[in-house]
Amino acid sequence: MKGRELANFIVKIIRDKKGRDIKIINVKDFAILTDYFIISTVEVPEHGKAIKEEIEKRLKFQDNLVWSVERDKSGLWIVLDFGSVIVHMMTEEKRTFYEIERLWEKKEPLST
């Protein structure tokens, strides 16, 4: 599973685990390292950790192992890299502060 299919599958898992304000951003024309960002708000670090573990568990059965997992020291922001999809799960405070969606709103496509 890759690309949009993988992104949709991950979004379903996040919804099932009560992640909120979920967005899929298509960045394939703007970024070299991935095709999609998924951004979701979690209530507390433990909520993000539970979602992370569920994503890893469910994707392991689909032969999609996470390439990399990063988190800030407080656990308020967790990033999962699946190659074609990068998942950002963060608390409301971190999401409001960093405004990742705004960073990608007005990007120009890469020239080919």
Secondary structure, DSSP 8 states (H G I E B T S, - for coil): --HHHHHHHHHHHHHHTT-EEEEEEE-TTT-SS-SEEEEEEESSHHHHHHHHHHHHHHHHTTT---SEEEE-TTSSEEEEE-SSEEEEEEEHHHHHHH-HHHHHHT------
